[in-house]
């Protein structure tokens, strides 16, 4: 009788002894959680397990149990052995010397001499008899582990466990479930099956924490649209096993580095308000980064922090000095009235109605700030108090006498979005350019839009697009589950709420 995929996996694991576990690279909470959970379980089962990851572990994930067992380097799949027959002559010393492209092994006999007939060459025992890849859509995602040892993936059986829709099914056994929120979600029933097979407990609180970390990170803490009822059910089940969800949330979502806090403090202390025009902005200069030790990456969430500090604002800007002479501006328009895309387009940028961006080149930072703020003030002054009649604002120059068409500069797409066909930006009138001493502003060239990785991220993007298109249907049971799950996992202080309470509330439609 043919076995199910899960049975084949259990069978292959049971008959193997030296198992190589490979998370995709760069690693994330799901790939590491899956590899380390398997590591712990296989160790308990008495197997020799090795985890190798081509790229370093991100700082935020270093709290994961057993993270130190991961090694970066792969020593090759098997040894090469040179055997010398010592029946005729004894060995006195062995040494080796390395020349450019070769190694000389120098064997000095105690007496007599060795000949070529005394030497035999063969391969040592294979280091691994099974490879399990997790969260890996393609062998290339294993980085140098695959590139340096491609033949290993043909000579040793590979079990491929993944949830990416792009998975190329490269394994001897492929367990690819694209409806799963994460690879760790797929692993839970397998590990339980393995427990049944061997008749003892293998999933402990550490294993459960690793598995839950995969679900939490891949669903964005149950916020992304890949958060299915099953993801929720599996997460609840892992809590029963002792998964430490508060620890995961704390390290992944609530821990900020000291340099990041300093940078945020500095930027937030510089917030400027223009009440009349309902404009709020702040700046990040190269000096801010140097003085705080912060990085450009660490400024990522600041615009959202600005938004929450300015609930009444129509236009929120973060003006960043990327490098001397290059300023990038993020625009958010949280309330009705202003359109971020229109604002960004005045400067040759673009984006979405609520979030957009643009760049200003070849200006001193202070000059660029003044230029941007003054132009947006002009833009706002006509409309800030007249919101109801102008639900979708137009640039201040509605009908310019002469229009300068900039056809070779595409907008900056901050969020994954394709430019529309024949997009032209009516940037400024020629008259404006003549009058404006700062009019040597250059418009930026297109930026490369990062491609979304397939899998949960695809679903996220789809959902994002759907929301943007305003196609979001009425709140469904699934939405309620997501909402409740998010609250449940992010409010550990509300101790009275149990999983049953929540399920009840979801069914009741609260
Ligand atoms: Mn994943």
Boltz pocket constraint, residues with backbone or C-beta under 6 A from the ligand:
constraints:
  - pocket:
      binder: B
      contacts: [[A, 30], [A, 31], [A, 135], [A, 163], [A, 181], [A, 182], [A, 183], [A, 214], [A, 218], [A, 455]]
      max_distance: 6.0
